[in-house]
Amino acid sequence: MEYEESDPAIFKACLDDPQKLMQVDSRVLRKVKEEFGVKRFVGFGGFRNVRNVYNWNGVILEVDEAKFEFGEMYEVECETSEPERVKKMIEEFFTENGIEYSYSVMSKFAVFRAGELPLS
């Protein structure tokens, strides 16, 4: 996955007129236009994602809160060299605190496109 720093104001201006994306100077958008032959952009809605980063029990957790028109979902990620140990820690925390959880079966973008939250 590619990332680049961008001015959010530029992309907010494109919300009302997605065609403005054709003029944005962006390495990622340039690659999309070249590789996929994109001639125009259209808008079809969106969702809001807020990421918080926590140092918890010696590991760094990234917690995403995704808000869609049809509901909210949360995602916990942890880059670690000990995934099974950390997975067990998180599962125990959720269980002890009565937090229902399931494992991701689709990306946030796929959830947005489906128009409904995945069943747990």
MODELLER restraints for C-alpha pairs under 7 A, 6 or more apart:
rsr = mdl.restraints
at = mdl.atoms
rsr.add(forms.Gaussian(group=physical.xy_distance, feature=features.Distance(at['CA:14:A'], at['CA:20:A']), mean=5.50, stdev=0.5))
rsr.add(forms.Gaussian(group=physical.xy_distance, feature=features.Distance(at['CA:14:A'], at['CA:21:A']), mean=6.25, stdev=0.5))
rsr.add(forms.Gaussian(group=physical.xy_distance, feature=features.Distance(at['CA:18:A'], at['CA:41:A']), mean=5.52, stdev=0.5))
rsr.add(forms.Gaussian(group=physical.xy_distance, feature=features.Distance(at['CA:18:A'], at['CA:42:A']), mean=5.45, stdev=0.5))
rsr.add(forms.Gaussian(group=physical.xy_distance, feature=features.Distance(at['CA:18:A'], at['CA:43:A']), mean=5.91, stdev=0.5))
rsr.add(forms.Gaussian(group=physical.xy_distance, feature=features.Distance(at['CA:19:A'], at['CA:40:A']), mean=6.07, stdev=0.5))
rsr.add(forms.Gaussian(group=physical.xy_distance, feature=features.Distance(at['CA:19:A'], at['CA:41:A']), mean=5.34, stdev=0.5))
rsr.add(forms.Gaussian(group=physical.xy_distance, feature=features.Distance(at['CA:19:A'], at['CA:42:A']), mean=6.89, stdev=0.5))
rsr.add(forms.Gaussian(group=physical.xy_distance, feature=features.Distance(at['CA:21:A'], at['CA:41:A']), mean=7.00, stdev=0.5))
rsr.add(forms.Gaussian(group=physical.xy_distance, feature=features.Distance(at['CA:22:A'], at['CA:40:A']), mean=6.93, stdev=0.5))
rsr.add(forms.Gaussian(group=physical.xy_distance, feature=features.Distance(at['CA:32:A'], at['CA:38:A']), mean=6.90, stdev=0.5))
rsr.add(forms.Gaussian(group=physical.xy_distance, feature=features.Distance(at['CA:47:A'], at['CA:66:A']), mean=6.88, stdev=0.5))
rsr.add(forms.Gaussian(group=physical.xy_distance, feature=features.Distance(at['CA:47:A'], at['CA:67:A']), mean=5.73, stdev=0.5))
rsr.add(forms.Gaussian(group=physical.xy_distance, feature=features.Distance(at['CA:47:A'], at['CA:68:A']), mean=4.91, stdev=0.5))
rsr.add(forms.Gaussian(group=physical.xy_distance, feature=features.Distance(at['CA:48:A'], at['CA:66:A']), mean=5.62, stdev=0.5))
rsr.add(forms.Gaussian(group=physical.xy_distance, feature=features.Distance(at['CA:48:A'], at['CA:67:A']), mean=5.15, stdev=0.5))
rsr.add(forms.Gaussian(group=physical.xy_distance, feature=features.Distance(at['CA:48:A'], at['CA:68:A']), mean=6.76, stdev=0.5))
rsr.add(forms.Gaussian(group=physical.xy_distance, feature=features.Distance(at['CA:49:A'], at['CA:64:A']), mean=6.43, stdev=0.5))
rsr.add(forms.Gaussian(group=physical.xy_distance, feature=features.Distance(at['CA:49:A'], at['CA:65:A']), mean=5.56, stdev=0.5))
rsr.add(forms.Gaussian(group=physical.xy_distance, feature=features.Distance(at['CA:49:A'], at['CA:66:A']), mean=4.35, stdev=0.5))
rsr.add(forms.Gaussian(group=physical.xy_distance, feature=features.Distance(at['CA:49:A'], at['CA:67:A']), mean=6.38, stdev=0.5))
rsr.add(forms.Gaussian(group=physical.xy_distance, feature=features.Distance(at['CA:50:A'], at['CA:64:A']), mean=5.56, stdev=0.5))
rsr.add(forms.Gaussian(group=physical.xy_distance, feature=features.Distance(at['CA:50:A'], at['CA:65:A']), mean=5.23, stdev=0.5))
rsr.add(forms.Gaussian(group=physical.xy_distance, feature=features.Distance(at['CA:50:A'], at['CA:66:A']), mean=6.56, stdev=0.5))
rsr.add(forms.Gaussian(group=physical.xy_distance, feature=features.Distance(at['CA:51:A'], at['CA:62:A']), mean=6.53, stdev=0.5))
rsr.add(forms.Gaussian(group=physical.xy_distance, feature=features.Distance(at['CA:51:A'], at['CA:63:A']), mean=5.57, stdev=0.5))
rsr.add(forms.Gaussian(group=physical.xy_distance, feature=features.Distance(at['CA:51:A'], at['CA:64:A']), mean=4.35, stdev=0.5))
rsr.add(forms.Gaussian(group=physical.xy_distance, feature=features.Distance(at['CA:51:A'], at['CA:65:A']), mean=6.41, stdev=0.5))
rsr.add(forms.Gaussian(group=physical.xy_distance, feature=features.Distance(at['CA:52:A'], at['CA:62:A']), mean=5.82, stdev=0.5))
rsr.add(forms.Gaussian(group=physical.xy_distance, feature=features.Distance(at['CA:52:A'], at['CA:63:A']), mean=5.27, stdev=0.5))
rsr.add(forms.Gaussian(group=physical.xy_distance, feature=features.Distance(at['CA:52:A'], at['CA:64:A']), mean=6.46, stdev=0.5))
rsr.add(forms.Gaussian(group=physical.xy_distance, feature=features.Distance(at['CA:53:A'], at['CA:60:A']), mean=6.82, stdev=0.5))
rsr.add(forms.Gaussian(group=physical.xy_distance, feature=features.Distance(at['CA:53:A'], at['CA:61:A']), mean=5.67, stdev=0.5))
rsr.add(forms.Gaussian(group=physical.xy_distance, feature=features.Distance(at['CA:53:A'], at['CA:62:A']), mean=4.57, stdev=0.5))
rsr.add(forms.Gaussian(group=physical.xy_distance, feature=features.Distance(at['CA:53:A'], at['CA:63:A']), mean=6.26, stdev=0.5))
rsr.add(forms.Gaussian(group=physical.xy_distance, feature=features.Distance(at['CA:54:A'], at['CA:60:A']), mean=5.62, stdev=0.5))
rsr.add(forms.Gaussian(group=physical.xy_distance, feature=features.Distance(at['CA:54:A'], at['CA:61:A']), mean=5.14, stdev=0.5))
rsr.add(forms.Gaussian(group=physical.xy_distance, feature=features.Distance(at['CA:54:A'], at['CA:62:A']), mean=6.48, stdev=0.5))
rsr.add(forms.Gaussian(group=physical.xy_distance, feature=features.Distance(at['CA:55:A'], at['CA:61:A']), mean=6.33, stdev=0.5))
rsr.add(forms.Gaussian(group=physical.xy_distance, feature=features.Distance(at['CA:60:A'], at['CA:78:A']), mean=6.20, stdev=0.5))
rsr.add(forms.Gaussian(group=physical.xy_distance, feature=features.Distance(at['CA:61:A'], at['CA:76:A']), mean=6.61, stdev=0.5))
rsr.add(forms.Gaussian(group=physical.xy_distance, feature=features.Distance(at['CA:61:A'], at['CA:77:A']), mean=5.79, stdev=0.5))
rsr.add(forms.Gaussian(group=physical.xy_distance, feature=features.Distance(at['CA:61:A'], at['CA:78:A']), mean=4.98, stdev=0.5))
rsr.add(forms.Gaussian(group=physical.xy_distance, feature=features.Distance(at['CA:62:A'], at['CA:76:A']), mean=5.73, stdev=0.5))
rsr.add(forms.Gaussian(group=physical.xy_distance, feature=features.Distance(at['CA:62:A'], at['CA:77:A']), mean=5.09, stdev=0.5))
rsr.add(forms.Gaussian(group=physical.xy_distance, feature=features.Distance(at['CA:62:A'], at['CA:78:A']), mean=6.28, stdev=0.5))
rsr.add(forms.Gaussian(group=physical.xy_distance, feature=features.Distance(at['CA:63:A'], at['CA:74:A']), mean=6.89, stdev=0.5))
rsr.add(forms.Gaussian(group=physical.xy_distance, feature=features.Distance(at['CA:63:A'], at['CA:75:A']), mean=5.63, stdev=0.5))
rsr.add(forms.Gaussian(group=physical.xy_distance, feature=features.Distance(at['CA:63:A'], at['CA:76:A']), mean=4.57, stdev=0.5))
rsr.add(forms.Gaussian(group=physical.xy_distance, feature=features.Distance(at['CA:63:A'], at['CA:77:A']), mean=6.44, stdev=0.5))
rsr.add(forms.Gaussian(group=physical.xy_distance, feature=features.Distance(at['CA:64:A'], at['CA:74:A']), mean=5.47, stdev=0.5))
rsr.add(forms.Gaussian(group=physical.xy_distance, feature=features.Distance(at['CA:64:A'], at['CA:75:A']), mean=5.04, stdev=0.5))
rsr.add(forms.Gaussian(group=physical.xy_distance, feature=features.Distance(at['CA:64:A'], at['CA:76:A']), mean=6.48, stdev=0.5))
rsr.add(forms.Gaussian(group=physical.xy_distance, feature=features.Distance(at['CA:65:A'], at['CA:73:A']), mean=6.05, stdev=0.5))
rsr.add(forms.Gaussian(group=physical.xy_distance, feature=features.Distance(at['CA:65:A'], at['CA:74:A']), mean=4.65, stdev=0.5))
rsr.add(forms.Gaussian(group=physical.xy_distance, feature=features.Distance(at['CA:65:A'], at['CA:75:A']), mean=6.72, stdev=0.5))
rsr.add(forms.Gaussian(group=physical.xy_distance, feature=features.Distance(at['CA:66:A'], at['CA:72:A']), mean=5.64, stdev=0.5))
rsr.add(forms.Gaussian(group=physical.xy_distance, feature=features.Distance(at['CA:66:A'], at['CA:73:A']), mean=5.35, stdev=0.5))
rsr.add(forms.Gaussian(group=physical.xy_distance, feature=features.Distance(at['CA:66:A'], at['CA:74:A']), mean=6.13, stdev=0.5))
rsr.add(forms.Gaussian(group=physical.xy_distance, feature=features.Distance(at['CA:67:A'], at['CA:73:A']), mean=6.71, stdev=0.5))
rsr.add(forms.Gaussian(group=physical.xy_distance, feature=features.Distance(at['CA:68:A'], at['CA:112:A']), mean=6.90, stdev=0.5))
rsr.add(forms.Gaussian(group=physical.xy_distance, feature=features.Distance(at['CA:70:A'], at['CA:115:A']), mean=6.98, stdev=0.5))
rsr.add(forms.Gaussian(group=physical.xy_distance, feature=features.Distance(at['CA:70:A'], at['CA:116:A']), mean=6.20, stdev=0.5))
rsr.add(forms.Gaussian(group=physical.xy_distance, feature=features.Distance(at['CA:71:A'], at['CA:117:A']), mean=6.87, stdev=0.5))
rsr.add(forms.Gaussian(group=physical.xy_distance, feature=features.Distance(at['CA:94:A'], at['CA:100:A']), mean=6.95, stdev=0.5))
rsr.add(forms.Gaussian(group=physical.xy_distance, feature=features.Distance(at['CA:102:A'], at['CA:120:A']), mean=5.74, stdev=0.5))
rsr.add(forms.Gaussian(group=physical.xy_distance, feature=features.Distance(at['CA:111:A'], at['CA:117:A']), mean=6.13, stdev=0.5))
